[in-house]
């Protein structure tokens, strides 16, 4: 029940923020549509057995969205500089990057964050790996190491979605130690 209430409240807040209209009639319509969407989402959950994709830490989400907005601004500036300055290299590259998230929602949020950042595009998402196209190698290197987008998205996942390893298991049960090359995608990738 609490899940339905949280979902309806978030939807209602988004509706108010996007509409910007505060007349009682339209606020009532917005509340009614938010309740209807929440009811449909919960009903769909019962039909397919998949959890409703609302399992991110909402408190940390605001901080992540601010960080992501700043990264988008920085990437916009970089892409604009590369377009306007012929001396700066544009050398498209594709690489598989590990996605350490435990849930499907977390991996999709990571891939979407990559796509939202100008100059990078998520091409495929397979078994804990994201295939990324970028305007240059530096963008891929930043995603692979220094940017920590992967870790930030992982911290959005609730503890319930992140099973704790047992004492006999290594701390990381993530992707293999060697990164697959473009010519050798992950073994579980579906054939083209």
Secondary structure, 3 states (H helix, E strand, C coil): CHHHHHHHHHHHHHHHHHHCCCCHHHHHHHHHHHHHHHHHHHHHHHHHCCCCCCCECHHHHHHHHHHHHHHHHHHHHHHHHHHHCCCCCCCCEEEEEECCCCCHHHHHHHHHHHHHCCCEEEEEEECCEEEEEECCHHHHHHHHHHCCHHHHHHCCECHHHCCCCCCCCCCCCCCCCCCCCCCCCCCCCCCC
